[in-house]
Structure formats: structure tokens, C-alpha cells
Amino acid sequence: MNDLSPTELRVLRELLDEAFDFLADGDLEQAEVTTGEAIAMAPEHPEVLRLRGELAWAQHHDQEARALLERAVAASPDDAEAHHLLARICEAMDDRPVMIEHDLRVLALDTAADTLAGIGTPDDLRFIETCAREVLDELPEHFAARMADIPVLLEPRPSEGLVRDGFDPRALGLFEGSTDMLGRQIGGFEFTGGQDLRPTRIVLFYANLLASCEDVDELAEQIEVTILHEIGHFFDLDEDEVAALGLE
């Protein structure tokens, strides 16, 4: 890593923030220009490596993206963002064991960060519960009646067991149990007969929701989207069917 002065580090930080923002907005041309400036300053800086990997991934250069992210996590083992992106790349490349390895690291790092940041205060949980109740109260009657006995639960993040089964540690919600359509796909598994014995429930992962939103308005919107998405799973709907039935 280059030895940078405090002033140079501030400039690099600004370049990194700009480039990541461009990537988030889908402006790959500007992201590439700004990434080039960051590379010129510190090509082996861990966050520059992560930025280069994210840009390569957005440009569909999968192998290059993976190599860059592997260098990023080697240089900065506690970079949860780099581990998470590397896990998603491995997922796309069907490398499930390595995906799970990095996702478990993400879960551990995110959980530790929750403790330091005080994520999940009583006020946080009350707000999420209130928003969730409002979403459920506004469901069309014919959906609400069939959802009446389905609990919506709050948990901080997915369990280690779920992550070991291949579940994204930063997922915002989860549907478990039997759908409203027997004999079809249930909770990610195909059942050809018998009955799913797991209790049917919808889970909101409040720490992931809180970490992914910048303000209460964004949080309220994301809670609604997440609940309706999981309700769609209960009714065994795809995304177009969710929209057509007014559940988006």
C-alpha cells in the first residue's frame, strides 16, 4: 500500500466515496474514471481493491472481480463489504463452499458492528413493529383473512445455521413454512408429497433493515417492500403476480 499523507488520504476517501456512489447509481462510465484516479493514488489500498472488484463485477468481468476481491479481503480481513461482495460473486460462479465461508465472516463482522453501534434499540423495534402492523392492516381483505394466523417476527440477523445453508446474511426478510398453495415450492425446497412440518412464519431481520436504510422514511418504505415480498412467497406468487394483485 502506498504511504499517503493525511491530505492525500482525504482526497482518496473523497474519490472512493464518489466512485462507490457512481456505481450505486449505475453510472459505470463515471465510476471507471474516478476509480482510475483512485488507482493512480493507491492501487493496493484495500478499499481501492474492493472498488476495482465492484466495478469489474458491474462490468461482468467475473474472474477479475473475484481476484480483486480476494486481494481486498486478504489485505483487510475485517472488511465486511468486501466479504459480502466476494460471496455474491462466488454464488454466481456456483462456488457454494467459498460463498458460505465469506458469508459466515460477514455475519460475524456485522453482528459485532451491531453491538458497537447499538443497533436494535427498543425505539428501533417499536418503529419497525408499527410499520409492519400498518402494512398488514392495509392488505386487501381476501389476503388479510388468509394471513390472519401467520406471525410476523423480528430477529436481528439470519442465524448461523441459515447462513451455513446458503442464506444471505444480509437478507432483509424470510418466509418459512407452507405456502398457501400445497404441493408447490415451499421455503426454497420442492415438496412432492407429505406436509411441511415447520411453522409458517414471516421474519424481518431488523438489524439488516436498520443498517441498509439512511433515514426513517427509507426504513418505512423498505419494511413495506420486504413484508409484501415475503407475503408474496406465502401466496406462492412471482414478482409480476405480486404487482398484479396489488401487493407491491
N, C-alpha and C positions, 0 to 999 in steps of 0.2 A: 504494500500500500504506500502511496506517495506520502511524504511528510508535508502537510499543509499547514499554513499559518492560520490563526483564528479568522482572519479576514477571508482567506481562501475557503475555509470550511463553511463560512456563512454563505459565500457565493455558491458553493457546491450544494448546500442544503436548499437554496432557492431553485437551483437548476433541477434537483431531484424532485422537489415538490411540483414544479411546473410540468416536468415530463410525466410524472405519475398522473397529474390532472389531465393532461392531454390524452393519455392512454385511457383513463376512465371515461373521457368524452368521445373516444373512438377516433380522435384526430391523430392518426398514425404518422402523417407527414410531419406535423409539428413535433410530435413525440420523438421522431427519429432525429430531427435537427437538434433538439435540446439534449437528447441522450448523447449525441456526438460531442457536444460541448462538455458534458459531464465526463465522458470517456477521456477527453483530452486533458482534463484536470487530474483524474484519479481512476485509471482503468481498472484497478484491482480493489478499489474500495468495495466493501460488501454490499452496500446499497446500490452502488453503480452496477455491480454484477447482477443484483436482483432486477434492477431496472432493465438492463440489457436482456435478461432472460424473459421478463414480461413482454418486452417489445418483440422479441423473437417469437414468442408464443402467439402474440396477436397477429404476427405476420405468417403464422402457420409453419414456422421452422422448428418443428418439434424436437428433433435431436439436438439442435443448437441450444434451444431453450433449456432443455434438461441439463446439458453440460454446464451451462452458465449458472443455473440454479444450484446444481451440485457444488460448484465452486463457491457460491454465495453462502450456503449453509455450512460448508467446511470452514470458511473464514469467519462466520458469525453463527455459531450453533444455536443461539437463542433468538434468532430472527424468525418469529412465528409466521410472518407473511411469506418469507421465502420457503419455509417448510410447506405451507399450505398450497402455494402455487406449484411447487415441485410435486406434491401429492396429486394435484389435479392433472398435471402433465402425465404422471405415471398411470393414473386412472385411464386417461385417453389412450395410452400406449398399452393398456391391458397388463401392466406390471403391478398386480394387486399386492403382493407381499411388500414391495417397496412403498407403494401408496399408503398402506396401513402403518408401516414404520414411521413415515413422516406425519401422518395424521395423528398418531398417538403422541408424537412430540408436540404437535400443535395443541392438542387437548391439554397436555401438562403445562405448556407455556401460557396458554390462555387462562387456565384456571388459576395459576399463580398470579397473573396480572389482575384478575378479578379481585383477588384478596387485597392486593396493594391498592387498587383503585376504589375499593369499597362498592363494587358493582352489586346491585340487587338489594338496595335499602328497602325498608318497609314502604316508603313512599313510591319507590320504583314499582314494587309488586302491586300496590293498590292501583296505580295508574294503569298497569297492564291488565289487571283483572277488570277494571272499569271499562276499558276499551274493548276487551274481549266480550264482556257482557253486552255492550251496546251492539256489537256486530251480530251476536246471536239473537238479540231481541229484534233485530231488523230483518231476519231471514223471512222469506215467504212462508206462509203458514204451512203449506204442504211439505216443506223441507223441515221447518222447525219441529213439527209433530214427530217426524221420524228421527230427529236428533235429540229428542227430549231426554233420553236415558244415557246419552253419550257424554261422559265427562270431558271437560277441557282442563288439563292440568298444567301447572307451571313447574318446570325443572330448570336448573341453571344452565347446564350444557348436556349434550349426549353422554351417556355413560361410557366407560372404557370398553365394556362388553359390546355395545353397539358399534363403537369405532373399530374394534377388532373384527367385527362382522362386515366392515366395509362402509359404514355410515359416515358421512361428512361431519367432522367435529364442529363445524361452523353452521350446520343446518339450523334454520330458524324454527322449524316445526316438524312434527312426526305424526303420522296416522298409524295406529296399530290395531290389529284385531280383524274381525269380519267386516266385509263391506256390506252395503245394503243390497248387493246383488250376489246371491250364493253361487258357488261353483266357479267364480271368476278370480282374477288376481287379487290376492289378499296380502297387504303389508309387504309387498316385494317378492312373494312366493306364489307359485302356481299350485292350486289345490284341485285335484281331480275327483275328490270324494271325501267323505268324512266331514268333520267340523273343526274349525279353528278354535282352540280352547283358550287362547289368550283373551283377556278382557279388551273389549273395544274401547278405544280412548283416543283423544287428540292431545298432543303435548306441545306446549310452547316453550322454547328454550330462551328464558328471559335474559340471561347474560349475553347470548348471541344477539338477541334483538337490541338490547341496550348498546352493545358495542358497535353495531352496524349502523346506528342512526345518530345524526348530529343534533337533533332537537326533538321536542315533544310532538310537533306536527308530523315530522317524518316517522317517528316511532308509532304514532297512532295509525298512520297510513300502512306501515309495514305490518302491524299487528292484524289489521283487517285483511290485507292480502294473504298473509300466512294462514289465518284461520280459514278463509274461504278456499284456499288451495287444499288444505287438509280435509275440509268438508267435501270437496270435490273427490278426493280419494275415497271417502266413506261411501259416496254415491257411485263410485266406480266410473267417474267421468274423466274424459280427457280435457285438455285446456279449451278447445273450441266448444265443447259441450258445457263447460263451466260458464263461459261467456254467454252462450245462447240461452241458458236458463237463469240469467241474472244473478249469478253468484260471484261475480268478479268485482 
